[in-house]
Amino acid sequence: MHWHLVGLFYRVDLQSGAPQITENDGSAAAVRWMPLSDLTDSMLSPAAIDGLDMIGRP
């Protein structure tokens, strides 16, 4: 068996005002905004860790 994985990561700069989450039939029930500095490796997948390292996370 051979696996191939493609991951997409988005880097954004927030504008003034409070971040908002758009809900679509419960699709974002567990979503929340948090600062990059609050993320720990134990919260992330290996791919997410690599992606954040590529952008130079704090």
Stockholm file with secondary structure:
# STOCKHOLM 1.0

chainA/1-58         MHWHLVGLFYRVDLQSGAPQITENDGSAAAVRWMPLSDLTDSMLSPAAIDGLDMIGRP
#=GR chainA/1-58 SS CCCCCCCCCCCCCCCSSCCCCCCSTTTTTTCCCCCGGGCCGGGSCHHHHHHHHHTTCC
#=GC SS_cons        CCCCCCCCCCCCCCCSSCCCCCCSTTTTTTCCCCCGGGCCGGGSCHHHHHHHHHTTCC
//
